[in-house]
Amino acid sequence: MDAILKQLGELLLSSLPTVFLLLIVWAAYRTLVQRKLGQVLAERHARTEGAVEQARAEIASAEARAAEYEQRLREARSQVYKAQEATRQRLMETRNAALAQARQESEEMVKKSRAALAAEVAAARTLLDRQAEALAEEIIESVLKPAAAMGGR
């Protein structure tokens, strides 16, 4: 058993440089690579998160500008519609005033025409009455003259 322990001791003794070398490599890895790698990964993560946050902020800003643009567009359309409605209302008022004036003028023309027609009817009746009287006198004369001439003979 002594031999086994001796061999085991020799094996341990011969593996000590390998263990020390492995510890040195591990310490160098931790010092040189892992810290730098951690810093690079942390920086990369920060930049990525920063870019994502910046993109989100820009998207939110773009959405806000689009909403503002749409609001302004709605307001502009509303103003245009109001202006069109005001113009239409003025045109309707002008049209209604012109119609009322035309109606009044036509009523006056109808009144004047009726008055003129009534005057013409009155004049025609007067003329007809005179002519009827003249005709009646002529008829009476023509009927009475022969009767008087016959009765007087």
HUBEL-V245732 format. One record per residue. N is the residue number from 1. RES is the residue in one small letter. PSI is psi in whole degrees, -180 to 180 (* if undefined). NEAR is the number of other C-alpha atoms within 10 Angstrom. Layout:
n={N:N}
res={RES:RES}
psi={PSI:PSI}
near={NEAR:NEAR}
//
This chain:
n={1:2:3:4:5:6:7:8:9:10:11:12:13:14:15:16:17:18:19:20:21:22:23:24:25:26:27:28:29:30:31:32:33:34:35:36:37:38:39:40:41:42:43:44:45:46:47:48:49:50:51:52:53:54:55:56:57:58:59:60:61:62:63:64:65:66:67:68:69:70:71:72:73:74:75:76:77:78:79:80:81:82:83:84:85:86:87:88:89:90:91:92:93:94:95:96:97:98:99:100:101:102:103:104:105:106:107:108:109:110:111:112:113:114:115:116:117:118:119:120:121:122:123:124:125:126:127:128:129:130:131:132:133:134:135:136:137:138:139:140:141:142:143:144:145:146:147:148:149:150:151:152:153}
res={m:d:a:i:l:k:q:l:g:e:l:l:l:s:s:l:p:t:v:f:l:l:l:i:v:w:a:a:y:r:t:l:v:q:r:k:l:g:q:v:l:a:e:r:h:a:r:t:e:g:a:v:e:q:a:r:a:e:i:a:s:a:e:a:r:a:a:e:y:e:q:r:l:r:e:a:r:s:q:v:y:k:a:q:e:a:t:r:q:r:l:m:e:t:r:n:a:a:l:a:q:a:r:q:e:s:e:e:m:v:k:k:s:r:a:a:l:a:a:e:v:a:a:a:r:t:l:l:d:r:q:a:e:a:l:a:e:e:i:i:e:s:v:l:k:p:a:a:a:m:g:g:r}
psi={-26:-39:-38:-43:-38:-44:-39:-41:-44:-41:-43:-41:-38:-21:-10:-45:-36:-41:-46:-43:-41:-40:-40:-44:-43:-44:-41:-42:-47:-41:-48:-44:-52:-41:-50:-43:-42:-43:-45:-44:-40:-43:-42:-44:-43:-44:-43:-48:-39:-43:-41:-44:-41:-42:-42:-43:-41:-38:-45:-40:-43:-41:-40:-43:-39:-41:-41:-41:-45:-39:-45:-39:-44:-42:-42:-43:-42:-42:-40:-44:-40:-42:-42:-42:-41:-43:-45:-41:-43:-43:-41:-41:-42:-44:-46:-39:-42:-41:-43:-42:-44:-40:-44:-44:-40:-37:-41:-41:-40:-43:-45:-42:-41:-42:-43:-43:-43:-40:-42:-41:-44:-43:-41:-40:-43:-46:-45:-40:-44:-46:-38:-41:-42:-43:-41:-41:-41:-43:-44:-43:-44:-32:-41:-34:-51:-35:-37:-37:-36:-38:-25:-4:*}
near={6:7:8:9:10:11:12:12:12:12:11:13:11:11:12:12:11:12:12:11:12:12:12:12:12:14:13:12:13:13:11:11:13:14:12:13:12:11:12:12:12:12:12:12:12:12:12:12:12:12:12:12:12:12:12:12:12:12:12:12:12:12:12:12:12:12:12:12:12:12:12:12:12:12:12:12:12:12:12:12:12:12:12:12:12:12:12:12:12:12:12:12:12:12:12:12:12:12:12:12:12:12:12:12:12:12:12:12:12:12:12:12:12:12:12:12:12:12:12:12:12:12:12:12:13:12:12:13:12:12:12:13:12:12:13:12:13:12:12:11:13:12:11:14:12:11:11:12:9:9:9:7:5}
//
